Every structure is written in structure tokens, then in C-alpha cells.
Amino acid sequence: MTTNTDTQLPPTVRDFMAAHTARDADAASAFLADDAVVVDQAETFRGRAEVHAFLRDAGSEFRYTTEQTGTARVDDDHWTVTVHLEGTFPGGTADLDYRFALRGDRIAELVIAGHVG
């Protein structure tokens, strides 16, 4: 695994993260495969409609800021983006890894979990 800067991320991952950070679920959903799977906090969302609803609603009850703190390339189809959050959610801060599995120019799977490292 190698650590990279944001500019080295595949455009799909970079653009998804920009849309997700801006809380634009419509734009973020555009990067998903039709059969995409997202796992967050041990909850699984399958297919474009479920994932779109998750992206639209996740964290909407809280105010928070995000800062991308790292990226890593596992291989051509697997990337990790680490994000630091601060806000009004329980605990007030969190470091999360967004682990992407790509299929072509689409996100096939995204696992959001506590940062390990």
C-alpha cells in the first residue's frame, strides 16, 4: 500500500469525495455502479436507490466539518481515503477510512469504518 496525495486519486474517488463532503447526494450518487454496496457502522446499503438515501440522510442531524487527512492506493481498483470529522455528533471527533473498490469508472463498494493506523 502506498500513500498518495489527493491529486493522485482516481477521478471517480476524488469527485465522489468532493460531492460527499459538500453533502450533495445527487452528485455523489452519479459515481456509483447500479449494484453498488455501501457499509457504514455495520449497516449495509445495496443498490443505487438505497445508497443514495444513505448519502442524503447520513449525519444530517449533526453539524460537522470534514478534513481529508490521507489517501492510500492498495491497487488500481482499491483506494482508502482517511477523513477527520469534528462536530455535534456523540464524541465530537472521529477519524474514518473510506475504503473504495472500483469497477471501471464506478464505485462498486464503499466501506466506511473507524481509521486503523
N, CA, C and O atoms as CSV, one atom per row, in Angstrom:
chain,resi,resn,atom,element,x,y,z
A,1,MET,N,N,0.853,-1.165,0.000
A,1,MET,CA,C,0.000,0.000,0.000
A,1,MET,C,C,0.900,1.229,0.000
A,1,MET,O,O,1.881,1.290,0.741
A,2,THR,N,N,0.562,2.200,-0.828
A,2,THR,CA,C,1.346,3.423,-0.884
A,2,THR,C,C,0.471,4.609,-0.518
A,2,THR,O,O,-0.722,4.625,-0.820
A,3,THR,N,N,1.058,5.590,0.123
A,3,THR,CA,C,0.340,6.811,0.479
A,3,THR,C,C,0.464,7.792,-0.672
A,3,THR,O,O,1.536,7.945,-1.258
A,4,ASN,N,N,-0.634,8.453,-0.992
A,4,ASN,CA,C,-0.688,9.363,-2.134
A,4,ASN,C,C,-1.329,10.673,-1.737
A,4,ASN,O,O,-1.962,10.782,-0.687
A,5,THR,N,N,-1.159,11.647,-2.577
A,5,THR,CA,C,-1.867,12.904,-2.387
A,5,THR,C,C,-3.216,12.819,-3.082
A,5,THR,O,O,-3.450,11.920,-3.889
A,6,ASP,N,N,-4.093,13.746,-2.769
A,6,ASP,CA,C,-5.431,13.774,-3.347
A,6,ASP,C,C,-5.392,13.804,-4.871
A,6,ASP,O,O,-6.248,13.203,-5.519
A,7,THR,N,N,-4.424,14.485,-5.446
A,7,THR,CA,C,-4.375,14.612,-6.898
A,7,THR,C,C,-4.052,13.283,-7.573
A,7,THR,O,O,-4.266,13.138,-8.776
A,8,GLN,N,N,-3.544,12.316,-6.821
A,8,GLN,CA,C,-3.249,11.016,-7.394
A,8,GLN,C,C,-4.424,10.048,-7.293
A,8,GLN,O,O,-4.364,8.943,-7.832
A,9,LEU,N,N,-5.486,10.453,-6.611
A,9,LEU,CA,C,-6.678,9.614,-6.534
A,9,LEU,C,C,-7.310,9.487,-7.909
A,9,LEU,O,O,-7.231,10.417,-8.711
A,10,PRO,N,N,-7.932,8.359,-8.196
A,10,PRO,CA,C,-8.696,8.270,-9.436
A,10,PRO,C,C,-9.793,9.339,-9.436
A,10,PRO,O,O,-10.346,9.648,-8.381
A,11,PRO,N,N,-10.110,9.901,-10.592
A,11,PRO,CA,C,-11.138,10.945,-10.643
A,11,PRO,C,C,-12.458,10.523,-9.994
A,11,PRO,O,O,-13.116,11.346,-9.358
A,12,THR,N,N,-12.851,9.269,-10.142
A,12,THR,CA,C,-14.102,8.798,-9.544
A,12,THR,C,C,-14.087,8.987,-8.029
A,12,THR,O,O,-15.056,9.486,-7.457
A,13,VAL,N,N,-13.003,8.596,-7.383
A,13,VAL,CA,C,-12.900,8.707,-5.927
A,13,VAL,C,C,-12.794,10.177,-5.522
A,13,VAL,O,O,-13.482,10.620,-4.603
A,14,ARG,N,N,-11.941,10.922,-6.199
A,14,ARG,CA,C,-11.751,12.340,-5.877
A,14,ARG,C,C,-13.059,13.111,-6.016
A,14,ARG,O,O,-13.415,13.894,-5.136
A,15,ASP,N,N,-13.774,12.895,-7.115
A,15,ASP,CA,C,-15.013,13.632,-7.355
A,15,ASP,C,C,-16.137,13.178,-6.415
A,15,ASP,O,O,-16.945,13.998,-5.979
A,16,PHE,N,N,-16.191,11.883,-6.102
A,16,PHE,CA,C,-17.167,11.397,-5.130
A,16,PHE,C,C,-16.932,12.068,-3.777
A,16,PHE,O,O,-17.873,12.563,-3.157
A,17,MET,N,N,-15.676,12.084,-3.318
A,17,MET,CA,C,-15.371,12.672,-2.017
A,17,MET,C,C,-15.719,14.159,-1.988
A,17,MET,O,O,-16.219,14.656,-0.979
A,18,ALA,N,N,-15.462,14.866,-3.070
A,18,ALA,CA,C,-15.812,16.292,-3.128
A,18,ALA,C,C,-17.323,16.472,-3.010
A,18,ALA,O,O,-17.785,17.338,-2.268
A,19,ALA,N,N,-18.085,15.672,-3.723
A,19,ALA,CA,C,-19.544,15.766,-3.668
A,19,ALA,C,C,-20.065,15.348,-2.291
A,19,ALA,O,O,-20.961,15.988,-1.740
A,20,HIS,N,N,-19.505,14.280,-1.743
A,20,HIS,CA,C,-19.933,13.795,-0.431
A,20,HIS,C,C,-19.621,14.832,0.655
A,20,HIS,O,O,-20.453,15.073,1.530
A,21,THR,N,N,-18.453,15.436,0.608
A,21,THR,CA,C,-18.076,16.470,1.579
A,21,THR,C,C,-19.010,17.676,1.468
A,21,THR,O,O,-19.341,18.307,2.472
A,22,ALA,N,N,-19.428,17.988,0.249
A,22,ALA,CA,C,-20.359,19.097,0.024
A,22,ALA,C,C,-21.801,18.703,0.358
A,22,ALA,O,O,-22.717,19.520,0.266
A,23,ARG,N,N,-21.985,17.442,0.746
A,23,ARG,CA,C,-23.301,16.883,1.087
A,23,ARG,C,C,-24.266,16.963,-0.084
A,23,ARG,O,O,-25.449,17.262,0.078
A,24,ASP,N,N,-23.729,16.687,-1.272
A,24,ASP,CA,C,-24.518,16.659,-2.498
A,24,ASP,C,C,-24.724,15.200,-2.899
A,24,ASP,O,O,-23.948,14.647,-3.678
A,25,ALA,N,N,-25.774,14.585,-2.364
A,25,ALA,CA,C,-26.035,13.163,-2.594
A,25,ALA,C,C,-26.294,12.858,-4.063
A,25,ALA,O,O,-25.920,11.789,-4.546
A,26,ASP,N,N,-26.927,13.779,-4.778
A,26,ASP,CA,C,-27.191,13.536,-6.202
A,26,ASP,C,C,-25.878,13.429,-6.974
A,26,ASP,O,O,-25.698,12.507,-7.770
A,27,ALA,N,N,-24.966,14.363,-6.742
A,27,ALA,CA,C,-23.678,14.325,-7.441
A,27,ALA,C,C,-22.865,13.109,-7.014
A,27,ALA,O,O,-22.266,12.446,-7.860
A,28,ALA,N,N,-22.833,12.802,-5.709
A,28,ALA,CA,C,-22.069,11.651,-5.225
A,28,ALA,C,C,-22.615,10.359,-5.814
A,28,ALA,O,O,-21.842,9.471,-6.177
A,29,SER,N,N,-23.922,10.242,-5.914
A,29,SER,CA,C,-24.541,9.019,-6.438
A,29,SER,C,C,-24.198,8.767,-7.892
A,29,SER,O,O,-24.252,7.627,-8.353
A,30,ALA,N,N,-23.849,9.804,-8.614
A,30,ALA,CA,C,-23.525,9.661,-10.034
A,30,ALA,C,C,-22.297,8.782,-10.255
A,30,ALA,O,O,-22.098,8.266,-11.355
A,31,PHE,N,N,-21.473,8.607,-9.226
A,31,PHE,CA,C,-20.242,7.822,-9.359
A,31,PHE,C,C,-20.423,6.357,-8.969
A,31,PHE,O,O,-19.464,5.585,-8.996
A,32,LEU,N,N,-21.642,5.972,-8.608
A,32,LEU,CA,C,-21.911,4.620,-8.140
A,32,LEU,C,C,-22.278,3.666,-9.269
A,32,LEU,O,O,-22.934,4.053,-10.236
A,33,ALA,N,N,-21.849,2.415,-9.133
A,33,ALA,CA,C,-22.347,1.359,-10.005
A,33,ALA,C,C,-23.805,1.106,-9.634
A,33,ALA,O,O,-24.208,1.369,-8.501
A,34,ASP,N,N,-24.591,0.603,-10.569
A,34,ASP,CA,C,-26.009,0.346,-10.287
A,34,ASP,C,C,-26.196,-0.615,-9.122
A,34,ASP,O,O,-27.174,-0.512,-8.381
A,35,ASP,N,N,-25.269,-1.542,-8.957
A,35,ASP,CA,C,-25.371,-2.535,-7.874
A,35,ASP,C,C,-24.407,-2.228,-6.722
A,35,ASP,O,O,-23.978,-3.136,-6.010
A,36,ALA,N,N,-24.075,-0.974,-6.546
A,36,ALA,CA,C,-23.119,-0.563,-5.513
A,36,ALA,C,C,-23.577,-1.002,-4.127
A,36,ALA,O,O,-24.771,-1.112,-3.846
A,37,VAL,N,N,-22.583,-1.251,-3.270
A,37,VAL,CA,C,-22.824,-1.612,-1.877
A,37,VAL,C,C,-22.025,-0.636,-1.013
A,37,VAL,O,O,-20.843,-0.395,-1.257
A,38,VAL,N,N,-22.692,-0.080,0.002
A,38,VAL,CA,C,-22.018,0.774,0.973
A,38,VAL,C,C,-22.265,0.182,2.356
A,38,VAL,O,O,-23.395,-0.153,2.711
A,39,VAL,N,N,-21.194,0.061,3.124
A,39,VAL,CA,C,-21.282,-0.412,4.508
A,39,VAL,C,C,-20.796,0.726,5.401
A,39,VAL,O,O,-19.689,1.238,5.229
A,40,ASP,N,N,-21.643,1.113,6.359
A,40,ASP,CA,C,-21.300,2.164,7.305
A,40,ASP,C,C,-21.815,1.760,8.675
A,40,ASP,O,O,-23.001,1.475,8.839
A,41,GLN,N,N,-20.922,1.735,9.664
A,41,GLN,CA,C,-21.315,1.392,11.028
A,41,GLN,C,C,-22.047,0.038,11.067
A,41,GLN,O,O,-23.045,-0.115,11.772
A,42,ALA,N,N,-21.542,-0.929,10.310
A,42,ALA,CA,C,-22.093,-2.288,10.239
A,42,ALA,C,C,-23.496,-2.335,9.625
A,42,ALA,O,O,-24.181,-3.351,9.740
A,43,GLU,N,N,-23.927,-1.266,8.985
A,43,GLU,CA,C,-25.201,-1.243,8.270
A,43,GLU,C,C,-24.893,-1.248,6.777
A,43,GLU,O,O,-24.040,-0.492,6.313
A,44,THR,N,N,-25.591,-2.103,6.021
A,44,THR,CA,C,-25.308,-2.270,4.600
A,44,THR,C,C,-26.438,-1.700,3.762
A,44,THR,O,O,-27.616,-1.923,4.040
A,45,PHE,N,N,-26.053,-0.953,2.724
A,45,PHE,CA,C,-26.993,-0.356,1.774
A,45,PHE,C,C,-26.653,-0.908,0.400
A,45,PHE,O,O,-25.493,-0.879,-0.010
A,46,ARG,N,N,-27.651,-1.410,-0.313
A,46,ARG,CA,C,-27.415,-2.069,-1.597
A,46,ARG,C,C,-28.198,-1.389,-2.714
A,46,ARG,O,O,-29.374,-1.060,-2.559
A,47,GLY,N,N,-27.529,-1.189,-3.829
A,47,GLY,CA,C,-28.177,-0.603,-4.997
A,47,GLY,C,C,-28.195,0.910,-4.933
A,47,GLY,O,O,-28.082,1.518,-3.869
A,48,ARG,N,N,-28.338,1.489,-6.096
A,48,ARG,CA,C,-28.243,2.938,-6.217
A,48,ARG,C,C,-29.262,3.687,-5.362
A,48,ARG,O,O,-28.916,4.704,-4.761
A,49,ALA,N,N,-30.515,3.214,-5.289
A,49,ALA,CA,C,-31.556,3.933,-4.529
A,49,ALA,C,C,-31.257,3.926,-3.029
A,49,ALA,O,O,-31.341,4.972,-2.385
A,50,GLU,N,N,-30.909,2.765,-2.462
A,50,GLU,CA,C,-30.592,2.694,-1.027
A,50,GLU,C,C,-29.358,3.515,-0.696
A,50,GLU,O,O,-29.327,4.227,0.308
A,51,VAL,N,N,-28.345,3.415,-1.539
A,51,VAL,CA,C,-27.107,4.154,-1.278
A,51,VAL,C,C,-27.358,5.652,-1.385
A,51,VAL,O,O,-26.836,6.422,-0.579
A,52,HIS,N,N,-28.143,6.075,-2.363
A,52,HIS,CA,C,-28.470,7.497,-2.495
A,52,HIS,C,C,-29.170,7.997,-1.233
A,52,HIS,O,O,-28.840,9.068,-0.726
A,53,ALA,N,N,-30.140,7.224,-0.722
A,53,ALA,CA,C,-30.843,7.629,0.501
A,53,ALA,C,C,-29.870,7.727,1.676
A,53,ALA,O,O,-29.969,8.653,2.482
A,54,PHE,N,N,-28.938,6.789,1.781
A,54,PHE,CA,C,-27.925,6.848,2.826
A,54,PHE,C,C,-27.084,8.121,2.684
A,54,PHE,O,O,-26.880,8.844,3.659
A,55,LEU,N,N,-26.602,8.389,1.477
A,55,LEU,CA,C,-25.762,9.570,1.253
A,55,LEU,C,C,-26.517,10.860,1.567
A,55,LEU,O,O,-25.935,11.820,2.072
A,56,ARG,N,N,-27.796,10.876,1.269
A,56,ARG,CA,C,-28.625,12.056,1.524
A,56,ARG,C,C,-28.848,12.267,3.024
A,56,ARG,O,O,-28.823,13.401,3.501
A,57,ASP,N,N,-29.065,11.179,3.766
A,57,ASP,CA,C,-29.515,11.289,5.144
A,57,ASP,C,C,-28.429,11.125,6.200
A,57,ASP,O,O,-28.591,11.605,7.322
A,58,ALA,N,N,-27.334,10.463,5.871
A,58,ALA,CA,C,-26.312,10.155,6.881
A,58,ALA,C,C,-25.758,11.423,7.520
A,58,ALA,O,O,-25.264,12.312,6.827
A,59,GLY,N,N,-25.843,11.499,8.812
A,59,GLY,CA,C,-25.289,12.631,9.545
A,59,GLY,C,C,-26.069,13.916,9.433
A,59,GLY,O,O,-25.620,14.953,9.920
A,60,SER,N,N,-27.238,13.873,8.799
A,60,SER,CA,C,-27.978,15.116,8.571
A,60,SER,C,C,-28.478,15.761,9.859
A,60,SER,O,O,-28.809,16.946,9.874
A,61,GLU,N,N,-28.533,14.986,10.938
A,61,GLU,CA,C,-28.984,15.551,12.204
A,61,GLU,C,C,-27.868,16.271,12.961
A,61,GLU,O,O,-28.103,16.858,14.017
A,62,PHE,N,N,-26.650,16.220,12.411
A,62,PHE,CA,C,-25.498,16.826,13.069
A,62,PHE,C,C,-24.885,17.915,12.193
A,62,PHE,O,O,-25.049,17.931,10.974
A,63,ARG,N,N,-24.176,18.822,12.857
A,63,ARG,CA,C,-23.342,19.800,12.149
A,63,ARG,C,C,-21.907,19.339,12.333
A,63,ARG,O,O,-21.499,18.997,13.443
A,64,TYR,N,N,-21.143,19.327,11.251
A,64,TYR,CA,C,-19.761,18.867,11.357
A,64,TYR,C,C,-18.936,19.386,10.186
A,64,TYR,O,O,-19.458,19.768,9.139
A,65,THR,N,N,-17.631,19.383,10.409
A,65,THR,CA,C,-16.682,19.716,9.354
A,65,THR,C,C,-15.868,18.463,9.038
A,65,THR,O,O,-15.730,17.565,9.869
A,66,THR,N,N,-15.339,18.424,7.833
A,66,THR,CA,C,-14.514,17.296,7.426
A,66,THR,C,C,-13.199,17.810,6.867
A,66,THR,O,O,-13.131,18.872,6.247
A,67,GLU,N,N,-12.161,17.026,7.103
A,67,GLU,CA,C,-10.856,17.325,6.536
A,67,GLU,C,C,-10.239,16.011,6.080
A,67,GLU,O,O,-10.071,15.080,6.867
A,68,GLN,N,N,-9.906,15.953,4.806
A,68,GLN,CA,C,-9.231,14.774,4.286
A,68,GLN,C,C,-7.797,14.784,4.798
A,68,GLN,O,O,-7.061,15.743,4.566
A,69,THR,N,N,-7.397,13.723,5.493
A,69,THR,CA,C,-6.080,13.698,6.116
A,69,THR,C,C,-5.132,12.684,5.485
A,69,THR,O,O,-3.948,12.655,5.821
A,70,GLY,N,N,-5.634,11.856,4.579
A,70,GLY,CA,C,-4.736,10.896,3.939
A,70,GLY,C,C,-5.415,10.119,2.833
A,70,GLY,O,O,-6.640,10.009,2.775
A,71,THR,N,N,-4.590,9.587,1.965
A,71,THR,CA,C,-5.068,8.691,0.918
A,71,THR,C,C,-4.057,7.565,0.758
A,71,THR,O,O,-2.863,7.741,1.006
A,72,ALA,N,N,-4.551,6.419,0.345
A,72,ALA,CA,C,-3.649,5.297,0.101
A,72,ALA,C,C,-4.175,4.457,-1.058
A,72,ALA,O,O,-5.373,4.193,-1.160
A,73,ARG,N,N,-3.271,4.050,-1.914
A,73,ARG,CA,C,-3.584,3.152,-3.030
A,73,ARG,C,C,-3.219,1.739,-2.597
A,73,ARG,O,O,-2.071,1.464,-2.247
A,74,VAL,N,N,-4.200,0.848,-2.624
A,74,VAL,CA,C,-3.943,-0.558,-2.356
A,74,VAL,C,C,-3.522,-1.227,-3.659
A,74,VAL,O,O,-2.505,-1.919,-3.715
A,75,ASP,N,N,-4.314,-1.011,-4.702
A,75,ASP,CA,C,-4.003,-1.423,-6.065
A,75,ASP,C,C,-4.848,-0.546,-6.983
A,75,ASP,O,O,-5.493,0.386,-6.503
A,76,ASP,N,N,-4.866,-0.811,-8.273
A,76,ASP,CA,C,-5.569,0.072,-9.209
A,76,ASP,C,C,-7.057,0.232,-8.900
A,76,ASP,O,O,-7.648,1.263,-9.222
A,77,ASP,N,N,-7.663,-0.772,-8.283
A,77,ASP,CA,C,-9.105,-0.754,-8.044
A,77,ASP,C,C,-9.499,-0.531,-6.586
A,77,ASP,O,O,-10.688,-0.484,-6.272
A,78,HIS,N,N,-8.533,-0.394,-5.702
A,78,HIS,CA,C,-8.827,-0.250,-4.271
A,78,HIS,C,C,-8.037,0.912,-3.675
A,78,HIS,O,O,-6.809,0.960,-3.747
A,79,TRP,N,N,-8.784,1.844,-3.085
A,79,TRP,CA,C,-8.200,3.061,-2.528
A,79,TRP,C,C,-8.826,3.339,-1.174
A,79,TRP,O,O,-9.978,2.983,-0.927
A,80,THR,N,N,-8.059,3.978,-0.297
A,80,THR,CA,C,-8.571,4.391,1.004
A,80,THR,C,C,-8.345,5.888,1.161
A,80,THR,O,O,-7.260,6.404,0.892
A,81,VAL,N,N,-9.388,6.566,1.600
A,81,VAL,CA,C,-9.309,8.000,1.915
A,81,VAL,C,C,-9.627,8.141,3.398
A,81,VAL,O,O,-10.671,7.679,3.857
A,82,THR,N,N,-8.734,8.773,4.143
A,82,THR,CA,C,-8.950,8.994,5.570
A,82,THR,C,C,-9.440,10.417,5.786
A,82,THR,O,O,-8.897,11.373,5.232
A,83,VAL,N,N,-10.483,10.534,6.607
A,83,VAL,CA,C,-11.144,11.812,6.836
A,83,VAL,C,C,-11.270,12.049,8.347
A,83,VAL,O,O,-11.610,11.138,9.101
A,84,HIS,N,N,-10.996,13.269,8.769
A,84,HIS,CA,C,-11.186,13.685,10.156
A,84,HIS,C,C,-12.456,14.524,10.217
A,84,HIS,O,O,-12.620,15.464,9.439
A,85,LEU,N,N,-13.355,14.187,11.140
A,85,LEU,CA,C,-14.597,14.924,11.345
A,85,LEU,C,C,-14.599,15.546,12.731
A,85,LEU,O,O,-14.117,14.952,13.695
A,86,GLU,N,N,-15.150,16.757,12.817
A,86,GLU,CA,C,-15.397,17.419,14.093
A,86,GLU,C,C,-16.794,18.009,14.029
A,86,GLU,O,O,-17.159,18.667,13.055
A,87,GLY,N,N,-17.582,17.763,15.093
A,87,GLY,CA,C,-18.932,18.295,15.049
A,87,GLY,C,C,-19.755,18.002,16.279
A,87,GLY,O,O,-19.223,17.713,17.351
A,88,THR,N,N,-21.065,18.080,16.107
A,88,THR,CA,C,-22.020,17.952,17.196
A,88,THR,C,C,-22.486,16.520,17.419
A,88,THR,O,O,-23.412,16.301,18.200
A,89,PHE,N,N,-21.886,15.553,16.771
A,89,PHE,CA,C,-22.244,14.145,16.962
A,89,PHE,C,C,-21.612,13.626,18.261
A,89,PHE,O,O,-20.685,14.247,18.780
A,90,PRO,N,N,-22.103,12.495,18.792
A,90,PRO,CA,C,-21.533,11.958,20.037
A,90,PRO,C,C,-20.024,11.755,19.913
A,90,PRO,O,O,-19.548,11.156,18.949
A,91,GLY,N,N,-19.294,12.250,20.877
A,91,GLY,CA,C,-17.838,12.150,20.875
A,91,GLY,C,C,-17.153,13.357,20.276
A,91,GLY,O,O,-16.017,13.664,20.638
A,92,GLY,N,N,-17.819,14.047,19.368
A,92,GLY,CA,C,-17.310,15.304,18.820
A,92,GLY,C,C,-16.244,15.216,17.754
A,92,GLY,O,O,-16.125,16.129,16.938
A,93,THR,N,N,-15.453,14.135,17.730
A,93,THR,CA,C,-14.444,13.959,16.688
A,93,THR,C,C,-14.417,12.496,16.258
A,93,THR,O,O,-14.762,11.599,17.026
A,94,ALA,N,N,-14.005,12.280,15.027
A,94,ALA,CA,C,-13.857,10.916,14.506
A,94,ALA,C,C,-12.889,10.934,13.342
A,94,ALA,O,O,-12.825,11.902,12.584
A,95,ASP,N,N,-12.147,9.871,13.209
A,95,ASP,CA,C,-11.293,9.649,12.050
A,95,ASP,C,C,-11.819,8.405,11.350
A,95,ASP,O,O,-11.892,7.328,11.941
A,96,LEU,N,N,-12.186,8.567,10.083
A,96,LEU,CA,C,-12.804,7.490,9.323
A,96,LEU,C,C,-11.991,7.149,8.090
A,96,LEU,O,O,-11.382,8.018,7.465
A,97,ASP,N,N,-11.991,5.874,7.754
A,97,ASP,CA,C,-11.433,5.409,6.486
A,97,ASP,C,C,-12.586,5.104,5.544
A,97,ASP,O,O,-13.515,4.375,5.892
A,98,TYR,N,N,-12.513,5.667,4.355
A,98,TYR,CA,C,-13.440,5.363,3.274
A,98,TYR,C,C,-12.693,4.422,2.338
A,98,TYR,O,O,-11.806,4.857,1.604
A,99,ARG,N,N,-13.041,3.134,2.356
A,99,ARG,CA,C,-12.344,2.131,1.553
A,99,ARG,C,C,-13.166,1.851,0.298
A,99,ARG,O,O,-14.274,1.319,0.367
A,100,PHE,N,N,-12.604,2.217,-0.838
A,100,PHE,CA,C,-13.282,2.119,-2.131
A,100,PHE,C,C,-12.822,0.897,-2.910
A,100,PHE,O,O,-11.636,0.569,-2.942
A,101,ALA,N,N,-13.782,0.231,-3.536
A,101,ALA,CA,C,-13.498,-0.790,-4.540
A,101,ALA,C,C,-14.138,-0.288,-5.837
A,101,ALA,O,O,-15.349,-0.074,-5.903
A,102,LEU,N,N,-13.324,-0.108,-6.845
A,102,LEU,CA,C,-13.801,0.418,-8.122
A,102,LEU,C,C,-14.032,-0.699,-9.120
A,102,LEU,O,O,-13.372,-1.738,-9.084
A,103,ARG,N,N,-14.974,-0.466,-10.002
A,103,ARG,CA,C,-15.204,-1.317,-11.164
A,103,ARG,C,C,-15.268,-0.372,-12.354
A,103,ARG,O,O,-16.274,0.300,-12.583
A,104,GLY,N,N,-14.176,-0.333,-13.105
A,104,GLY,CA,C,-14.096,0.648,-14.185
A,104,GLY,C,C,-14.080,2.041,-13.588
A,104,GLY,O,O,-13.280,2.337,-12.700
A,105,ASP,N,N,-14.972,2.903,-14.081
A,105,ASP,CA,C,-15.026,4.279,-13.567
A,105,ASP,C,C,-16.174,4.483,-12.579
A,105,ASP,O,O,-16.655,5.601,-12.397
A,106,ARG,N,N,-16.611,3.387,-11.940
A,106,ARG,CA,C,-17.699,3.458,-10.970
A,106,ARG,C,C,-17.263,2.857,-9.636
A,106,ARG,O,O,-16.358,2.024,-9.577
A,107,ILE,N,N,-17.923,3.297,-8.572
A,107,ILE,CA,C,-17.688,2.743,-7.242
A,107,ILE,C,C,-18.589,1.530,-7.081
A,107,ILE,O,O,-19.814,1.647,-7.107
A,108,ALA,N,N,-17.973,0.363,-6.915
A,108,ALA,CA,C,-18.732,-0.869,-6.722
A,108,ALA,C,C,-19.022,-1.099,-5.246
A,108,ALA,O,O,-20.080,-1.614,-4.883
A,109,GLU,N,N,-18.059,-0.707,-4.387
A,109,GLU,CA,C,-18.227,-0.909,-2.952
A,109,GLU,C,C,-17.505,0.190,-2.192
A,109,GLU,O,O,-16.428,0.639,-2.586
A,110,LEU,N,N,-18.117,0.614,-1.101
A,110,LEU,CA,C,-17.507,1.591,-0.199
A,110,LEU,C,C,-17.775,1.127,1.220
A,110,LEU,O,O,-18.923,0.913,1.610
A,111,VAL,N,N,-16.713,0.973,1.984
A,111,VAL,CA,C,-16.818,0.618,3.401
A,111,VAL,C,C,-16.288,1.803,4.199
A,111,VAL,O,O,-15.145,2.225,4.021
A,112,ILE,N,N,-17.137,2.336,5.085
A,112,ILE,CA,C,-16.766,3.460,5.933
A,112,ILE,C,C,-16.598,2.912,7.342
A,112,ILE,O,O,-17.536,2.362,7.919
A,113,ALA,N,N,-15.400,3.063,7.890
A,113,ALA,CA,C,-15.109,2.485,9.201
A,113,ALA,C,C,-14.116,3.368,9.946
A,113,ALA,O,O,-13.475,4.237,9.355
A,114,GLY,N,N,-13.998,3.138,11.234
A,114,GLY,CA,C,-13.034,3.866,12.037
A,114,GLY,C,C,-11.633,3.677,11.463
A,114,GLY,O,O,-11.281,2.602,10.978
A,115,HIS,N,N,-10.848,4.740,11.530
A,115,HIS,CA,C,-9.483,4.712,10.993
A,115,HIS,C,C,-8.628,3.724,11.773
A,115,HIS,O,O,-8.643,3.695,13.004
A,116,VAL,N,N,-7.891,2.927,11.036
A,116,VAL,CA,C,-6.938,1.988,11.618
A,116,VAL,C,C,-5.552,2.437,11.206
A,116,VAL,O,O,-5.259,2.525,10.014
A,117,GLY,N,N,-4.725,2.711,12.141
A,117,GLY,CA,C,-3.404,3.087,11.713
A,117,GLY,C,C,-2.700,3.859,12.694
A,117,GLY,O,O,-1.556,4.252,12.466
